Amino acid sequence: MDLYPLIRPLLFRLDPETAHRLTLSALDAAAKFIPRPRRLSCPTEVLGLRFPNPVGLAAGLDKNGDHILGLARLGFGFIEVGTVTPRPQPGNPRPRLFRLPQAQALINRMGFNNLGLSHLVENLKRLRARDFILGVNLGKNRDTPNTKAVNDYLLGLESVYELADYVAINLSSPNTPGLRELQHGKLLEELLTELLEARERLAVKTGKSLPLAVKIAPDLSLEQLAAQAEILLRYRVDAVIATNTTLDHSRIAHLPYGQEEGGVSGGPLKAQSTAMVRQLAERFAGRIPIIACGGILCAEDALAKFAAGASLIQLYTGLIYRGPKLIEEILTRLEERSYPSRSRISR
Ligand SMILES: Cc1cc2nc3c(=O)[nH]c(=O)nc-3n(C[C@H](O)[C@H](O)[C@H](O)COP(=O)(O)O)c2cc1C
């Protein structure tokens, strides 16, 4: 039974961060009693990995990896934890998360609040055999200058190398000043050079080649996107996650909280983010898989992402407005309809 429509009005009376904390604690407590998700027959092979299904949890909801097993019980095929930074940091002062229900949107300026790499690593070490794919989203500390950013990402890569199934290099959160500059030109090339060299070294040492995804912003001009896509292709990154939140507040500026500073997610991001997936898919022509994220609020939205060229999808804001039922709704539709056969395993 879907209890979320009953619980949601109560949660929405609370401050969003308190509601978030309570929900995740309740999920942990209930995890053992949640029946194992029905196995849906839509496994997907991407990144050299077999995803039990192509619907994932986007980064930011479980930044410290404290709730992985409970979240997996909701039926996700993959969970991305983080963004984690090398050292713990408090993030921006509260309030820093706002609901805009009229637009099924959120605005956040969390600023990578997290308990740091060592806390996350301890949590990952405690996980035993898993039946889902685990990604770790890596960031840099706020006080690390861009000239030294690569060191933060390298430390992240090394620390989780043997524990994760893939890493996502987050160059696109709008709430760490200057972070998005790393998405362009020389800075991006230098970063990728060092990370891919480190990956090669670690692959020799461990016998495992960890896939490396890059998470990008939706606020790019066509020229910027073309230049970025060319670099991502040249360096042969394993996947691109499109997209993070947008700085475009134009669709929500008239709503309560619509003027709050921060990244916009959910409904107002949907079309912009899907357009980005379509443009990237045209440029990549199947050479780099795309993980689509941004404004998926129903099964139709998910199908639109696959139609635009995505191999996998991720949810965040949709989960807050629709609850876990959204995952099952999407999986059921995927079972009914065929989605891109190139990413589907024939049985
Ligand atoms: C409160 C909040 C915190 C987030 N934190 C992160 C983060 O730490 N790292 C990251 O890469 N993306 C983060 N995101 C962005 C989401 O992962 C996702 O890219 C974005 O919200 C668009 O998807 P959605 O419309 O389904 O929410 C955050 C989003 C929200 C709403």
Ligand as a Chemical Component Dictionary entry (heavy atoms), coordinates in Angstrom:
data_LIG
# 
_chem_comp.id                   LIG 
_chem_comp.type                 NON-POLYMER 
_chem_comp.pdbx_formal_charge   0 
_chem_comp.three_letter_code    LIG 
# 
loop_
_chem_comp_atom.comp_id 
_chem_comp_atom.atom_id 
_chem_comp_atom.alt_atom_id 
_chem_comp_atom.type_symbol 
_chem_comp_atom.charge 
_chem_comp_atom.model_Cartn_x 
_chem_comp_atom.model_Cartn_y 
_chem_comp_atom.model_Cartn_z 
_chem_comp_atom.pdbx_ordinal 
LIG C1  C1  C 0 18.607 19.141 -1.586  1  
LIG C2  C2  C 0 19.442 18.725 -2.763  2  
LIG C3  C3  C 0 20.779 18.410 -2.558  3  
LIG C4  C4  C 0 21.572 18.024 -3.650  4  
LIG N1  N1  N 0 22.879 17.691 -3.425  5  
LIG C5  C5  C 0 23.631 17.265 -4.461  6  
LIG C6  C6  C 0 24.983 16.858 -4.245  7  
LIG O1  O1  O 0 25.483 16.849 -3.120  8  
LIG N2  N2  N 0 25.699 16.478 -5.337  9  
LIG C7  C7  C 0 25.171 16.439 -6.594  10 
LIG O2  O2  O 0 25.873 16.057 -7.546  11 
LIG N3  N3  N 0 23.899 16.808 -6.819  12 
LIG C8  C8  C 0 23.131 17.198 -5.784  13 
LIG N4  N4  N 0 21.825 17.559 -6.016  14 
LIG C9  C9  C 0 21.304 17.542 -7.385  15 
LIG C10 C10 C 0 20.561 16.253 -7.702  16 
LIG O3  O3  O 0 21.417 15.133 -7.611  17 
LIG C11 C11 C 0 19.967 16.321 -9.121  18 
LIG O4  O4  O 0 21.035 16.420 -10.046 19 
LIG C12 C12 C 0 19.036 17.495 -9.325  20 
LIG O5  O5  O 0 18.260 17.738 -8.176  21 
LIG C13 C13 C 0 18.099 17.292 -10.518 22 
LIG O6  O6  O 0 17.294 16.156 -10.355 23 
LIG P1  P1  P 0 15.776 16.231 -9.781  24 
LIG O7  O7  O 0 15.061 17.276 -10.569 25 
LIG O8  O8  O 0 15.245 14.847 -9.940  26 
LIG O9  O9  O 0 15.900 16.612 -8.349  27 
LIG C14 C14 C 0 21.024 17.964 -4.951  28 
LIG C15 C15 C 0 19.657 18.283 -5.136  29 
LIG C16 C16 C 0 18.873 18.639 -4.065  30 
LIG C17 C17 C 0 17.427 18.973 -4.306  31 
# 
loop_
_chem_comp_bond.comp_id 
_chem_comp_bond.atom_id_1 
_chem_comp_bond.atom_id_2 
_chem_comp_bond.value_order 
_chem_comp_bond.pdbx_ordinal 
LIG C1  C2  SING 1  
LIG C2  C3  SING 2  
LIG C2  C16 DOUB 3  
LIG C3  C4  DOUB 4  
LIG C4  N1  SING 5  
LIG C4  C14 SING 6  
LIG N1  C5  DOUB 7  
LIG C5  C6  SING 8  
LIG C5  C8  SING 9  
LIG C6  O1  DOUB 10 
LIG C6  N2  SING 11 
LIG N2  C7  SING 12 
LIG C7  O2  DOUB 13 
LIG C7  N3  SING 14 
LIG N3  C8  DOUB 15 
LIG C8  N4  SING 16 
LIG N4  C9  SING 17 
LIG N4  C14 SING 18 
LIG C9  C10 SING 19 
LIG C10 O3  SING 20 
LIG C10 C11 SING 21 
LIG C11 O4  SING 22 
LIG C11 C12 SING 23 
LIG C12 O5  SING 24 
LIG C12 C13 SING 25 
LIG C13 O6  SING 26 
LIG O6  P1  SING 27 
LIG P1  O7  DOUB 28 
LIG P1  O8  SING 29 
LIG P1  O9  SING 30 
LIG C14 C15 DOUB 31 
LIG C15 C16 SING 32 
LIG C16 C17 SING 33 
# 
